[in-house]
């Protein structure tokens, strides 16, 4: 499955807060967007949320952007 995800870094906690009008998933992440910390935490959070190993979650595009394309699974 492939998802568009809008990441809001430096939040109080990691949580999914809803969906935008175009279907993009809105996710708050506690880590700052510094040296990939927010991306790593996003991958770990989504893996836990969907019940898959971290290796099954890949950021396809948008590593340096707030809107990312993420693949869950193989």
N, C-alpha and C positions, 0 to 999 in steps of 0.2 A: 504494500500500500504506500502511496506517496501523498504527503501532506504539505500544504503551505502553512508555515508557522510564523507569526509575528511575535518576536521576543521582546519583553520589557525587562531589561537587566536592572540590577540593584534594587530589587523589590524586597519586601519584608520576608517573604517565603516563596517557595516554588509551588505554583498552582496554575491550573488551566482556568482562565477567567471568562471564557466565552468564545464566540465565533463572530468574525466580521461578516458584513453583508455578502462578500464574495466567497464565503466558505473558509477563509483563512482562520486557523486556530490561533487564539490569542493566549500566550503563555507568559506568566511572570516567573523570572528566575532571580534568585538571591545574589548570585555571583556578579561581579563587575565585568564589563566587556574588555578585559585586559588579558592579553596573551592567550586568548582562547579559553579562558576560565568559564565564561558564560556558555560557550558552545559545548564544553565538556559536561557542564552541569545539565544543560538541556538534553544531551544524549542520555545521561544517566537517569534523568527524570522521566523522559519519554519511555525508556526501556522498562522502568519500574511500573509506569502507568499502564503500558500495554502488555506487561508480563512476558517480555522477551529479553534475551541477553543483550548487553551493551553492544556487542559486535554486530547485532542485527539492526542497529540504528545508525544511519549514515546521513550526514549533511551533504546533499548533492550540489547545492549552490547557495550562495549568500553567506558564506563564512564570515565576512566582514560587514554584513548588512543586518538590519533588524528583521527583515522578511527573508525567510529561508525556505528552501525546498528540502524536505526530509523524507528519506525512504525508511520504512519500517518493514523488516523481514528481508528475505533474499531478493 
